[in-house]
């Protein structure tokens, strides 16, 4: 087996999979409250009868939302305290993403990349931004259901619209995120989301900027 280099620690893996699982449950239960599963006979399938029960999907939705908010809060606090902003978008990321995708399609050498590819930083901002909108609007939607809470009708309408729009964009972002692995060049990153480590030679050639930083830091210690 080839040598490995650590790309993610436990906190990153914990947040990634906690957000992934809670988001999946939010999407499934969110559609269940429309209600789609009963209308399209999905609830008639074995073991899926609960998807048509509003009270069950609502409880799961709230629990998943609580887990998501805790994971997001932990993620923000952890990286702010450590001043780690490698995943944040940078100026020129749109152009760099175009150059990387073009290079992959034409089978040409890619421009050097840091720890995260430019399109990964853009995907993070897109998915993260929609998650924040969903969380904020979700809190408002929950508060309006509390006793003696009276909100303007316009606020409720706009809240519902933004919640739905952000949810649709989030699903599109997730599909795009997963579609990135259709490119063979990206598949070497998959082990990193399970073990935290990726192939050393892969990192050296595709993430050369980050690779040099890692070994420079080790030399300075």
PyMOL commands that place a pseudoatom at each C-alpha (Angstrom):
pseudoatom trace, name=CA, resn=UNK, resi=1, chain=A, elem=C, hetatm=0, pos=[0.000, 0.000, 0.000]
pseudoatom trace, name=CA, resn=UNK, resi=2, chain=A, elem=C, hetatm=0, pos=[1.193, 3.532, -0.768]
pseudoatom trace, name=CA, resn=UNK, resi=3, chain=A, elem=C, hetatm=0, pos=[2.069, 6.056, 1.869]
pseudoatom trace, name=CA, resn=UNK, resi=4, chain=A, elem=C, hetatm=0, pos=[-0.705, 8.268, 3.232]
pseudoatom trace, name=CA, resn=UNK, resi=5, chain=A, elem=C, hetatm=0, pos=[-0.916, 11.853, 4.393]
pseudoatom trace, name=CA, resn=UNK, resi=6, chain=A, elem=C, hetatm=0, pos=[-3.425, 13.114, 6.951]
pseudoatom trace, name=CA, resn=UNK, resi=7, chain=A, elem=C, hetatm=0, pos=[-5.929, 15.505, 5.382]
pseudoatom trace, name=CA, resn=UNK, resi=8, chain=A, elem=C, hetatm=0, pos=[-8.702, 15.593, 7.986]
pseudoatom trace, name=CA, resn=UNK, resi=9, chain=A, elem=C, hetatm=0, pos=[-8.821, 15.148, 11.739]
pseudoatom trace, name=CA, resn=UNK, resi=10, chain=A, elem=C, hetatm=0, pos=[-11.702, 13.669, 13.739]
pseudoatom trace, name=CA, resn=UNK, resi=11, chain=A, elem=C, hetatm=0, pos=[-13.523, 17.039, 14.186]
pseudoatom trace, name=CA, resn=UNK, resi=12, chain=A, elem=C, hetatm=0, pos=[-13.811, 17.485, 10.405]
pseudoatom trace, name=CA, resn=UNK, resi=13, chain=A, elem=C, hetatm=0, pos=[-14.987, 13.913, 9.841]
pseudoatom trace, name=CA, resn=UNK, resi=14, chain=A, elem=C, hetatm=0, pos=[-17.460, 14.195, 12.723]
pseudoatom trace, name=CA, resn=UNK, resi=15, chain=A, elem=C, hetatm=0, pos=[-18.972, 17.410, 11.372]
pseudoatom trace, name=CA, resn=UNK, resi=16, chain=A, elem=C, hetatm=0, pos=[-19.066, 16.141, 7.779]
pseudoatom trace, name=CA, resn=UNK, resi=17, chain=A, elem=C, hetatm=0, pos=[-20.961, 12.953, 8.556]
pseudoatom trace, name=CA, resn=UNK, resi=18, chain=A, elem=C, hetatm=0, pos=[-23.185, 14.525, 11.208]
pseudoatom trace, name=CA, resn=UNK, resi=19, chain=A, elem=C, hetatm=0, pos=[-24.233, 17.244, 8.773]
pseudoatom trace, name=CA, resn=UNK, resi=20, chain=A, elem=C, hetatm=0, pos=[-24.634, 14.700, 5.962]
pseudoatom trace, name=CA, resn=UNK, resi=21, chain=A, elem=C, hetatm=0, pos=[-26.866, 12.387, 8.007]
pseudoatom trace, name=CA, resn=UNK, resi=22, chain=A, elem=C, hetatm=0, pos=[-28.972, 15.137, 9.580]
pseudoatom trace, name=CA, resn=UNK, resi=23, chain=A, elem=C, hetatm=0, pos=[-29.389, 16.877, 6.213]
pseudoatom trace, name=CA, resn=UNK, resi=24, chain=A, elem=C, hetatm=0, pos=[-30.499, 13.604, 4.620]
pseudoatom trace, name=CA, resn=UNK, resi=25, chain=A, elem=C, hetatm=0, pos=[-33.123, 13.133, 7.332]
pseudoatom trace, name=CA, resn=UNK, resi=26, chain=A, elem=C, hetatm=0, pos=[-34.267, 16.749, 6.954]
pseudoatom trace, name=CA, resn=UNK, resi=27, chain=A, elem=C, hetatm=0, pos=[-34.743, 16.311, 3.213]
pseudoatom trace, name=CA, resn=UNK, resi=28, chain=A, elem=C, hetatm=0, pos=[-36.605, 13.001, 3.589]
pseudoatom trace, name=CA, resn=UNK, resi=29, chain=A, elem=C, hetatm=0, pos=[-38.897, 14.246, 6.353]
pseudoatom trace, name=CA, resn=UNK, resi=30, chain=A, elem=C, hetatm=0, pos=[-39.315, 17.649, 4.716]
pseudoatom trace, name=CA, resn=UNK, resi=31, chain=A, elem=C, hetatm=0, pos=[-40.735, 16.067, 1.585]
pseudoatom trace, name=CA, resn=UNK, resi=32, chain=A, elem=C, hetatm=0, pos=[-42.871, 13.876, 3.819]
pseudoatom trace, name=CA, resn=UNK, resi=33, chain=A, elem=C, hetatm=0, pos=[-44.613, 16.913, 5.276]
pseudoatom trace, name=CA, resn=UNK, resi=34, chain=A, elem=C, hetatm=0, pos=[-45.764, 18.185, 1.869]
pseudoatom trace, name=CA, resn=UNK, resi=35, chain=A, elem=C, hetatm=0, pos=[-47.087, 15.295, 1.784]
pseudoatom trace, name=CA, resn=UNK, resi=36, chain=A, elem=C, hetatm=0, pos=[-45.490, 13.576, -1.210]
pseudoatom trace, name=CA, resn=UNK, resi=37, chain=A, elem=C, hetatm=0, pos=[-45.041, 10.006, -0.020]
pseudoatom trace, name=CA, resn=UNK, resi=38, chain=A, elem=C, hetatm=0, pos=[-48.748, 9.264, 0.414]
pseudoatom trace, name=CA, resn=UNK, resi=39, chain=A, elem=C, hetatm=0, pos=[-49.693, 11.004, -2.828]
pseudoatom trace, name=CA, resn=UNK, resi=40, chain=A, elem=C, hetatm=0, pos=[-47.185, 9.015, -4.886]
pseudoatom trace, name=CA, resn=UNK, resi=41, chain=A, elem=C, hetatm=0, pos=[-47.787, 5.707, -3.041]
pseudoatom trace, name=CA, resn=UNK, resi=42, chain=A, elem=C, hetatm=0, pos=[-44.260, 5.640, -1.583]
pseudoatom trace, name=CA, resn=UNK, resi=43, chain=A, elem=C, hetatm=0, pos=[-45.757, 5.158, 1.880]
pseudoatom trace, name=CA, resn=UNK, resi=44, chain=A, elem=C, hetatm=0, pos=[-47.396, 1.953, 0.608]
pseudoatom trace, name=CA, resn=UNK, resi=45, chain=A, elem=C, hetatm=0, pos=[-43.998, 0.305, 0.204]
pseudoatom trace, name=CA, resn=UNK, resi=46, chain=A, elem=C, hetatm=0, pos=[-42.967, -2.132, 2.961]
pseudoatom trace, name=CA, resn=UNK, resi=47, chain=A, elem=C, hetatm=0, pos=[-41.430, -0.351, 5.946]
pseudoatom trace, name=CA, resn=UNK, resi=48, chain=A, elem=C, hetatm=0, pos=[-42.204, 3.151, 4.664]
pseudoatom trace, name=CA, resn=UNK, resi=49, chain=A, elem=C, hetatm=0, pos=[-45.666, 3.634, 6.080]
pseudoatom trace, name=CA, resn=UNK, resi=50, chain=A, elem=C, hetatm=0, pos=[-44.272, 6.049, 8.685]
pseudoatom trace, name=CA, resn=UNK, resi=51, chain=A, elem=C, hetatm=0, pos=[-43.330, 8.536, 5.941]
pseudoatom trace, name=CA, resn=UNK, resi=52, chain=A, elem=C, hetatm=0, pos=[-47.000, 9.466, 5.546]
pseudoatom trace, name=CA, resn=UNK, resi=53, chain=A, elem=C, hetatm=0, pos=[-47.464, 10.116, 9.285]
pseudoatom trace, name=CA, resn=UNK, resi=54, chain=A, elem=C, hetatm=0, pos=[-47.034, 13.876, 9.781]
pseudoatom trace, name=CA, resn=UNK, resi=55, chain=A, elem=C, hetatm=0, pos=[-46.457, 13.609, 13.533]
pseudoatom trace, name=CA, resn=UNK, resi=56, chain=A, elem=C, hetatm=0, pos=[-43.596, 11.125, 13.062]
pseudoatom trace, name=CA, resn=UNK, resi=57, chain=A, elem=C, hetatm=0, pos=[-41.882, 13.027, 10.240]
pseudoatom trace, name=CA, resn=UNK, resi=58, chain=A, elem=C, hetatm=0, pos=[-42.219, 16.282, 12.209]
pseudoatom trace, name=CA, resn=UNK, resi=59, chain=A, elem=C, hetatm=0, pos=[-40.467, 14.852, 15.287]
pseudoatom trace, name=CA, resn=UNK, resi=60, chain=A, elem=C, hetatm=0, pos=[-37.659, 13.388, 13.159]
pseudoatom trace, name=CA, resn=UNK, resi=61, chain=A, elem=C, hetatm=0, pos=[-37.401, 16.701, 11.298]
pseudoatom trace, name=CA, resn=UNK, resi=62, chain=A, elem=C, hetatm=0, pos=[-36.985, 18.647, 14.538]
pseudoatom trace, name=CA, resn=UNK, resi=63, chain=A, elem=C, hetatm=0, pos=[-34.457, 16.164, 15.950]
pseudoatom trace, name=CA, resn=UNK, resi=64, chain=A, elem=C, hetatm=0, pos=[-32.413, 16.232, 12.738]
pseudoatom trace, name=CA, resn=UNK, resi=65, chain=A, elem=C, hetatm=0, pos=[-32.549, 20.047, 12.749]
pseudoatom trace, name=CA, resn=UNK, resi=66, chain=A, elem=C, hetatm=0, pos=[-31.218, 20.129, 16.317]
pseudoatom trace, name=CA, resn=UNK, resi=67, chain=A, elem=C, hetatm=0, pos=[-28.330, 17.821, 15.386]
pseudoatom trace, name=CA, resn=UNK, resi=68, chain=A, elem=C, hetatm=0, pos=[-27.564, 19.926, 12.309]
pseudoatom trace, name=CA, resn=UNK, resi=69, chain=A, elem=C, hetatm=0, pos=[-27.475, 23.159, 14.311]
pseudoatom trace, name=CA, resn=UNK, resi=70, chain=A, elem=C, hetatm=0, pos=[-25.173, 21.631, 16.923]
pseudoatom trace, name=CA, resn=UNK, resi=71, chain=A, elem=C, hetatm=0, pos=[-22.810, 20.363, 14.203]
pseudoatom trace, name=CA, resn=UNK, resi=72, chain=A, elem=C, hetatm=0, pos=[-22.771, 23.706, 12.399]
pseudoatom trace, name=CA, resn=UNK, resi=73, chain=A, elem=C, hetatm=0, pos=[-22.158, 25.620, 15.645]
pseudoatom trace, name=CA, resn=UNK, resi=74, chain=A, elem=C, hetatm=0, pos=[-19.328, 23.251, 16.577]
pseudoatom trace, name=CA, resn=UNK, resi=75, chain=A, elem=C, hetatm=0, pos=[-17.823, 23.569, 13.087]
pseudoatom trace, name=CA, resn=UNK, resi=76, chain=A, elem=C, hetatm=0, pos=[-17.835, 27.378, 13.174]
pseudoatom trace, name=CA, resn=UNK, resi=77, chain=A, elem=C, hetatm=0, pos=[-16.500, 27.703, 16.738]
pseudoatom trace, name=CA, resn=UNK, resi=78, chain=A, elem=C, hetatm=0, pos=[-13.820, 25.035, 16.235]
pseudoatom trace, name=CA, resn=UNK, resi=79, chain=A, elem=C, hetatm=0, pos=[-12.347, 26.562, 13.090]
pseudoatom trace, name=CA, resn=UNK, resi=80, chain=A, elem=C, hetatm=0, pos=[-12.644, 30.174, 14.256]
pseudoatom trace, name=CA, resn=UNK, resi=81, chain=A, elem=C, hetatm=0, pos=[-10.790, 29.369, 17.466]
pseudoatom trace, name=CA, resn=UNK, resi=82, chain=A, elem=C, hetatm=0, pos=[-8.090, 27.549, 15.500]
pseudoatom trace, name=CA, resn=UNK, resi=83, chain=A, elem=C, hetatm=0, pos=[-8.093, 30.195, 12.748]
pseudoatom trace, name=CA, resn=UNK, resi=84, chain=A, elem=C, hetatm=0, pos=[-8.411, 27.532, 10.065]
pseudoatom trace, name=CA, resn=UNK, resi=85, chain=A, elem=C, hetatm=0, pos=[-10.005, 28.977, 6.950]
pseudoatom trace, name=CA, resn=UNK, resi=86, chain=A, elem=C, hetatm=0, pos=[-8.633, 26.725, 4.191]
pseudoatom trace, name=CA, resn=UNK, resi=87, chain=A, elem=C, hetatm=0, pos=[-12.134, 25.843, 3.001]
pseudoatom trace, name=CA, resn=UNK, resi=88, chain=A, elem=C, hetatm=0, pos=[-13.311, 29.451, 2.654]
pseudoatom trace, name=CA, resn=UNK, resi=89, chain=A, elem=C, hetatm=0, pos=[-13.740, 30.755, -0.932]
pseudoatom trace, name=CA, resn=UNK, resi=90, chain=A, elem=C, hetatm=0, pos=[-10.980, 32.947, -2.331]
pseudoatom trace, name=CA, resn=UNK, resi=91, chain=A, elem=C, hetatm=0, pos=[-10.742, 35.547, -5.044]
pseudoatom trace, name=CA, resn=UNK, resi=92, chain=A, elem=C, hetatm=0, pos=[-10.313, 33.822, -8.391]
pseudoatom trace, name=CA, resn=UNK, resi=93, chain=A, elem=C, hetatm=0, pos=[-11.948, 30.534, -7.364]
pseudoatom trace, name=CA, resn=UNK, resi=94, chain=A, elem=C, hetatm=0, pos=[-14.527, 30.692, -10.167]
pseudoatom trace, name=CA, resn=UNK, resi=95, chain=A, elem=C, hetatm=0, pos=[-11.834, 31.043, -12.821]
pseudoatom trace, name=CA, resn=UNK, resi=96, chain=A, elem=C, hetatm=0, pos=[-9.658, 28.427, -11.115]
pseudoatom trace, name=CA, resn=UNK, resi=97, chain=A, elem=C, hetatm=0, pos=[-12.589, 25.992, -11.024]
pseudoatom trace, name=CA, resn=UNK, resi=98, chain=A, elem=C, hetatm=0, pos=[-13.099, 26.482, -14.744]
pseudoatom trace, name=CA, resn=UNK, resi=99, chain=A, elem=C, hetatm=0, pos=[-9.420, 25.810, -15.403]
pseudoatom trace, name=CA, resn=UNK, resi=100, chain=A, elem=C, hetatm=0, pos=[-9.429, 22.652, -13.267]
pseudoatom trace, name=CA, resn=UNK, resi=101, chain=A, elem=C, hetatm=0, pos=[-12.590, 21.241, -14.876]
pseudoatom trace, name=CA, resn=UNK, resi=102, chain=A, elem=C, hetatm=0, pos=[-11.279, 22.074, -18.349]
pseudoatom trace, name=CA, resn=UNK, resi=103, chain=A, elem=C, hetatm=0, pos=[-8.009, 20.324, -17.550]
pseudoatom trace, name=CA, resn=UNK, resi=104, chain=A, elem=C, hetatm=0, pos=[-9.847, 17.213, -16.333]
pseudoatom trace, name=CA, resn=UNK, resi=105, chain=A, elem=C, hetatm=0, pos=[-12.041, 17.094, -19.436]
pseudoatom trace, name=CA, resn=UNK, resi=106, chain=A, elem=C, hetatm=0, pos=[-9.137, 17.615, -21.822]
pseudoatom trace, name=CA, resn=UNK, resi=107, chain=A, elem=C, hetatm=0, pos=[-6.826, 15.350, -19.821]
pseudoatom trace, name=CA, resn=UNK, resi=108, chain=A, elem=C, hetatm=0, pos=[-4.262, 18.117, -19.407]
pseudoatom trace, name=CA, resn=UNK, resi=109, chain=A, elem=C, hetatm=0, pos=[-2.187, 19.126, -16.357]
pseudoatom trace, name=CA, resn=UNK, resi=110, chain=A, elem=C, hetatm=0, pos=[-4.159, 21.041, -13.737]
pseudoatom trace, name=CA, resn=UNK, resi=111, chain=A, elem=C, hetatm=0, pos=[-2.991, 24.259, -12.085]
pseudoatom trace, name=CA, resn=UNK, resi=112, chain=A, elem=C, hetatm=0, pos=[-1.495, 23.670, -8.599]
pseudoatom trace, name=CA, resn=UNK, resi=113, chain=A, elem=C, hetatm=0, pos=[-4.067, 23.497, -5.805]
pseudoatom trace, name=CA, resn=UNK, resi=114, chain=A, elem=C, hetatm=0, pos=[-4.074, 24.075, -2.064]
pseudoatom trace, name=CA, resn=UNK, resi=115, chain=A, elem=C, hetatm=0, pos=[-5.613, 21.693, 0.497]
pseudoatom trace, name=CA, resn=UNK, resi=116, chain=A, elem=C, hetatm=0, pos=[-9.008, 22.173, -1.125]
pseudoatom trace, name=CA, resn=UNK, resi=117, chain=A, elem=C, hetatm=0, pos=[-9.702, 22.563, -4.820]
pseudoatom trace, name=CA, resn=UNK, resi=118, chain=A, elem=C, hetatm=0, pos=[-11.260, 25.846, -5.908]
pseudoatom trace, name=CA, resn=UNK, resi=119, chain=A, elem=C, hetatm=0, pos=[-14.558, 24.140, -6.744]
pseudoatom trace, name=CA, resn=UNK, resi=120, chain=A, elem=C, hetatm=0, pos=[-14.597, 22.508, -3.308]
pseudoatom trace, name=CA, resn=UNK, resi=121, chain=A, elem=C, hetatm=0, pos=[-14.370, 25.920, -1.656]
pseudoatom trace, name=CA, resn=UNK, resi=122, chain=A, elem=C, hetatm=0, pos=[-17.203, 27.211, -3.858]
pseudoatom trace, name=CA, resn=UNK, resi=123, chain=A, elem=C, hetatm=0, pos=[-19.315, 24.134, -3.114]
pseudoatom trace, name=CA, resn=UNK, resi=124, chain=A, elem=C, hetatm=0, pos=[-18.700, 24.640, 0.604]
pseudoatom trace, name=CA, resn=UNK, resi=125, chain=A, elem=C, hetatm=0, pos=[-19.927, 28.240, 0.390]
pseudoatom trace, name=CA, resn=UNK, resi=126, chain=A, elem=C, hetatm=0, pos=[-22.974, 27.294, -1.692]
pseudoatom trace, name=CA, resn=UNK, resi=127, chain=A, elem=C, hetatm=0, pos=[-24.047, 24.341, 0.445]
pseudoatom trace, name=CA, resn=UNK, resi=128, chain=A, elem=C, hetatm=0, pos=[-23.130, 26.079, 3.706]
pseudoatom trace, name=CA, resn=UNK, resi=129, chain=A, elem=C, hetatm=0, pos=[-24.979, 29.251, 2.747]
pseudoatom trace, name=CA, resn=UNK, resi=130, chain=A, elem=C, hetatm=0, pos=[-28.150, 27.332, 1.951]
pseudoatom trace, name=CA, resn=UNK, resi=131, chain=A, elem=C, hetatm=0, pos=[-27.878, 25.379, 5.198]
pseudoatom trace, name=CA, resn=UNK, resi=132, chain=A, elem=C, hetatm=0, pos=[-27.698, 28.645, 7.143]
pseudoatom trace, name=CA, resn=UNK, resi=133, chain=A, elem=C, hetatm=0, pos=[-30.794, 29.962, 5.345]
pseudoatom trace, name=CA, resn=UNK, resi=134, chain=A, elem=C, hetatm=0, pos=[-32.613, 26.698, 6.093]
pseudoatom trace, name=CA, resn=UNK, resi=135, chain=A, elem=C, hetatm=0, pos=[-31.634, 26.872, 9.766]
pseudoatom trace, name=CA, resn=UNK, resi=136, chain=A, elem=C, hetatm=0, pos=[-32.697, 30.517, 10.186]
pseudoatom trace, name=CA, resn=UNK, resi=137, chain=A, elem=C, hetatm=0, pos=[-35.993, 30.112, 8.337]
pseudoatom trace, name=CA, resn=UNK, resi=138, chain=A, elem=C, hetatm=0, pos=[-36.593, 26.798, 10.093]
pseudoatom trace, name=CA, resn=UNK, resi=139, chain=A, elem=C, hetatm=0, pos=[-36.289, 28.489, 13.477]
pseudoatom trace, name=CA, resn=UNK, resi=140, chain=A, elem=C, hetatm=0, pos=[-38.829, 31.121, 12.404]
pseudoatom trace, name=CA, resn=UNK, resi=141, chain=A, elem=C, hetatm=0, pos=[-41.182, 28.414, 11.125]
pseudoatom trace, name=CA, resn=UNK, resi=142, chain=A, elem=C, hetatm=0, pos=[-40.922, 26.599, 14.456]
pseudoatom trace, name=CA, resn=UNK, resi=143, chain=A, elem=C, hetatm=0, pos=[-41.492, 29.760, 16.525]
pseudoatom trace, name=CA, resn=UNK, resi=144, chain=A, elem=C, hetatm=0, pos=[-44.655, 30.641, 14.638]
pseudoatom trace, name=CA, resn=UNK, resi=145, chain=A, elem=C, hetatm=0, pos=[-46.197, 27.367, 15.815]
pseudoatom trace, name=CA, resn=UNK, resi=146, chain=A, elem=C, hetatm=0, pos=[-45.692, 28.216, 19.477]
pseudoatom trace, name=CA, resn=UNK, resi=147, chain=A, elem=C, hetatm=0, pos=[-48.685, 29.384, 21.562]
pseudoatom trace, name=CA, resn=UNK, resi=148, chain=A, elem=C, hetatm=0, pos=[-49.224, 33.138, 21.727]
pseudoatom trace, name=CA, resn=UNK, resi=149, chain=A, elem=C, hetatm=0, pos=[-46.692, 33.798, 18.967]
pseudoatom trace, name=CA, resn=UNK, resi=150, chain=A, elem=C, hetatm=0, pos=[-48.197, 36.071, 16.327]
pseudoatom trace, name=CA, resn=UNK, resi=151, chain=A, elem=C, hetatm=0, pos=[-46.191, 36.834, 13.209]
pseudoatom trace, name=CA, resn=UNK, resi=152, chain=A, elem=C, hetatm=0, pos=[-47.098, 38.982, 10.191]
pseudoatom trace, name=CA, resn=UNK, resi=153, chain=A, elem=C, hetatm=0, pos=[-48.554, 36.948, 7.324]
pseudoatom trace, name=CA, resn=UNK, resi=154, chain=A, elem=C, hetatm=0, pos=[-45.988, 38.390, 4.915]
pseudoatom trace, name=CA, resn=UNK, resi=155, chain=A, elem=C, hetatm=0, pos=[-43.115, 37.216, 7.124]
pseudoatom trace, name=CA, resn=UNK, resi=156, chain=A, elem=C, hetatm=0, pos=[-44.530, 33.693, 7.233]
pseudoatom trace, name=CA, resn=UNK, resi=157, chain=A, elem=C, hetatm=0, pos=[-44.966, 33.592, 3.452]
pseudoatom trace, name=CA, resn=UNK, resi=158, chain=A, elem=C, hetatm=0, pos=[-41.443, 34.838, 2.762]
pseudoatom trace, name=CA, resn=UNK, resi=159, chain=A, elem=C, hetatm=0, pos=[-40.009, 32.497, 5.378]
pseudoatom trace, name=CA, resn=UNK, resi=160, chain=A, elem=C, hetatm=0, pos=[-41.708, 29.496, 3.781]
pseudoatom trace, name=CA, resn=UNK, resi=161, chain=A, elem=C, hetatm=0, pos=[-40.580, 30.580, 0.310]
pseudoatom trace, name=CA, resn=UNK, resi=162, chain=A, elem=C, hetatm=0, pos=[-36.946, 31.038, 1.326]
pseudoatom trace, name=CA, resn=UNK, resi=163, chain=A, elem=C, hetatm=0, pos=[-36.976, 27.760, 3.275]
pseudoatom trace, name=CA, resn=UNK, resi=164, chain=A, elem=C, hetatm=0, pos=[-38.289, 25.876, 0.238]
pseudoatom trace, name=CA, resn=UNK, resi=165, chain=A, elem=C, hetatm=0, pos=[-35.961, 27.620, -2.217]
pseudoatom trace, name=CA, resn=UNK, resi=166, chain=A, elem=C, hetatm=0, pos=[-32.899, 27.010, -0.050]
pseudoatom trace, name=CA, resn=UNK, resi=167, chain=A, elem=C, hetatm=0, pos=[-33.915, 23.353, 0.301]
pseudoatom trace, name=CA, resn=UNK, resi=168, chain=A, elem=C, hetatm=0, pos=[-34.166, 22.929, -3.468]
pseudoatom trace, name=CA, resn=UNK, resi=169, chain=A, elem=C, hetatm=0, pos=[-30.818, 24.647, -3.999]
pseudoatom trace, name=CA, resn=UNK, resi=170, chain=A, elem=C, hetatm=0, pos=[-29.282, 22.493, -1.265]
pseudoatom trace, name=CA, resn=UNK, resi=171, chain=A, elem=C, hetatm=0, pos=[-30.418, 19.300, -2.989]
pseudoatom trace, name=CA, resn=UNK, resi=172, chain=A, elem=C, hetatm=0, pos=[-28.989, 20.614, -6.269]
pseudoatom trace, name=CA, resn=UNK, resi=173, chain=A, elem=C, hetatm=0, pos=[-25.721, 21.472, -4.500]
pseudoatom trace, name=CA, resn=UNK, resi=174, chain=A, elem=C, hetatm=0, pos=[-25.467, 17.994, -2.979]
pseudoatom trace, name=CA, resn=UNK, resi=175, chain=A, elem=C, hetatm=0, pos=[-26.096, 16.374, -6.361]
pseudoatom trace, name=CA, resn=UNK, resi=176, chain=A, elem=C, hetatm=0, pos=[-23.389, 18.560, -7.898]
pseudoatom trace, name=CA, resn=UNK, resi=177, chain=A, elem=C, hetatm=0, pos=[-21.037, 17.768, -5.017]
pseudoatom trace, name=CA, resn=UNK, resi=178, chain=A, elem=C, hetatm=0, pos=[-21.498, 14.024, -5.512]
pseudoatom trace, name=CA, resn=UNK, resi=179, chain=A, elem=C, hetatm=0, pos=[-21.311, 14.345, -9.305]
pseudoatom trace, name=CA, resn=UNK, resi=180, chain=A, elem=C, hetatm=0, pos=[-17.758, 15.653, -8.909]
pseudoatom trace, name=CA, resn=UNK, resi=181, chain=A, elem=C, hetatm=0, pos=[-16.710, 12.064, -8.218]
pseudoatom trace, name=CA, resn=UNK, resi=182, chain=A, elem=C, hetatm=0, pos=[-17.667, 11.109, -11.746]
pseudoatom trace, name=CA, resn=UNK, resi=183, chain=A, elem=C, hetatm=0, pos=[-14.234, 12.507, -12.569]
pseudoatom trace, name=CA, resn=UNK, resi=184, chain=A, elem=C, hetatm=0, pos=[-11.587, 9.898, -11.883]
pseudoatom trace, name=CA, resn=UNK, resi=185, chain=A, elem=C, hetatm=0, pos=[-9.214, 12.609, -10.649]
pseudoatom trace, name=CA, resn=UNK, resi=186, chain=A, elem=C, hetatm=0, pos=[-11.483, 13.364, -7.688]
pseudoatom trace, name=CA, resn=UNK, resi=187, chain=A, elem=C, hetatm=0, pos=[-12.006, 9.798, -6.478]
pseudoatom trace, name=CA, resn=UNK, resi=188, chain=A, elem=C, hetatm=0, pos=[-8.699, 9.672, -4.620]
pseudoatom trace, name=CA, resn=UNK, resi=189, chain=A, elem=C, hetatm=0, pos=[-10.205, 12.175, -2.177]
pseudoatom trace, name=CA, resn=UNK, resi=190, chain=A, elem=C, hetatm=0, pos=[-12.964, 9.770, -1.108]
pseudoatom trace, name=CA, resn=UNK, resi=191, chain=A, elem=C, hetatm=0, pos=[-10.869, 7.757, 1.391]
pseudoatom trace, name=CA, resn=UNK, resi=192, chain=A, elem=C, hetatm=0, pos=[-10.100, 11.004, 3.195]
pseudoatom trace, name=CA, resn=UNK, resi=193, chain=A, elem=C, hetatm=0, pos=[-13.762, 11.374, 4.176]
pseudoatom trace, name=CA, resn=UNK, resi=194, chain=A, elem=C, hetatm=0, pos=[-13.700, 7.970, 5.886]
pseudoatom trace, name=CA, resn=UNK, resi=195, chain=A, elem=C, hetatm=0, pos=[-10.172, 7.588, 7.241]
pseudoatom trace, name=CA, resn=UNK, resi=196, chain=A, elem=C, hetatm=0, pos=[-8.973, 11.208, 7.187]
pseudoatom trace, name=CA, resn=UNK, resi=197, chain=A, elem=C, hetatm=0, pos=[-6.013, 10.220, 4.998]
pseudoatom trace, name=CA, resn=UNK, resi=198, chain=A, elem=C, hetatm=0, pos=[-5.288, 10.345, 1.269]
pseudoatom trace, name=CA, resn=UNK, resi=199, chain=A, elem=C, hetatm=0, pos=[-2.496, 9.012, -0.928]
pseudoatom trace, name=CA, resn=UNK, resi=200, chain=A, elem=C, hetatm=0, pos=[0.772, 10.885, -0.391]
pseudoatom trace, name=CA, resn=UNK, resi=201, chain=A, elem=C, hetatm=0, pos=[1.751, 10.981, -4.080]
pseudoatom trace, name=CA, resn=UNK, resi=202, chain=A, elem=C, hetatm=0, pos=[-1.716, 12.168, -5.045]
pseudoatom trace, name=CA, resn=UNK, resi=203, chain=A, elem=C, hetatm=0, pos=[-1.466, 15.045, -2.561]
pseudoatom trace, name=CA, resn=UNK, resi=204, chain=A, elem=C, hetatm=0, pos=[2.024, 15.891, -3.759]
pseudoatom trace, name=CA, resn=UNK, resi=205, chain=A, elem=C, hetatm=0, pos=[0.982, 16.227, -7.395]
pseudoatom trace, name=CA, resn=UNK, resi=206, chain=A, elem=C, hetatm=0, pos=[-2.586, 17.544, -7.203]
pseudoatom trace, name=CA, resn=UNK, resi=207, chain=A, elem=C, hetatm=0, pos=[-2.441, 19.545, -3.968]
pseudoatom trace, name=CA, resn=UNK, resi=208, chain=A, elem=C, hetatm=0, pos=[1.141, 20.677, -4.298]
pseudoatom trace, name=CA, resn=UNK, resi=209, chain=A, elem=C, hetatm=0, pos=[0.606, 24.047, -2.561]
pseudoatom trace, name=CA, resn=UNK, resi=210, chain=A, elem=C, hetatm=0, pos=[-0.801, 22.346, 0.543]
pseudoatom trace, name=CA, resn=UNK, resi=211, chain=A, elem=C, hetatm=0, pos=[1.777, 19.546, 0.357]
pseudoatom trace, name=CA, resn=UNK, resi=212, chain=A, elem=C, hetatm=0, pos=[4.638, 22.042, 0.451]
pseudoatom trace, name=CA, resn=UNK, resi=213, chain=A, elem=C, hetatm=0, pos=[3.057, 23.861, 3.413]
pseudoatom trace, name=CA, resn=UNK, resi=214, chain=A, elem=C, hetatm=0, pos=[2.712, 20.630, 5.402]
pseudoatom trace, name=CA, resn=UNK, resi=215, chain=A, elem=C, hetatm=0, pos=[6.307, 19.571, 4.951]
pseudoatom trace, name=CA, resn=UNK, resi=216, chain=A, elem=C, hetatm=0, pos=[7.635, 23.096, 5.440]
pseudoatom trace, name=CA, resn=UNK, resi=217, chain=A, elem=C, hetatm=0, pos=[5.851, 23.212, 8.805]
pseudoatom trace, name=CA, resn=UNK, resi=218, chain=A, elem=C, hetatm=0, pos=[7.392, 19.881, 9.747]
pseudoatom trace, name=CA, resn=UNK, resi=219, chain=A, elem=C, hetatm=0, pos=[10.842, 21.137, 8.804]
pseudoatom trace, name=CA, resn=UNK, resi=220, chain=A, elem=C, hetatm=0, pos=[10.335, 24.272, 10.929]
pseudoatom trace, name=CA, resn=UNK, resi=221, chain=A, elem=C, hetatm=0, pos=[9.387, 22.264, 14.035]
for i in range(1, 221): cmd.bond("trace and resi %d" % i, "trace and resi %d" % (i + 1))
show_as sticks, trace
zoom trace
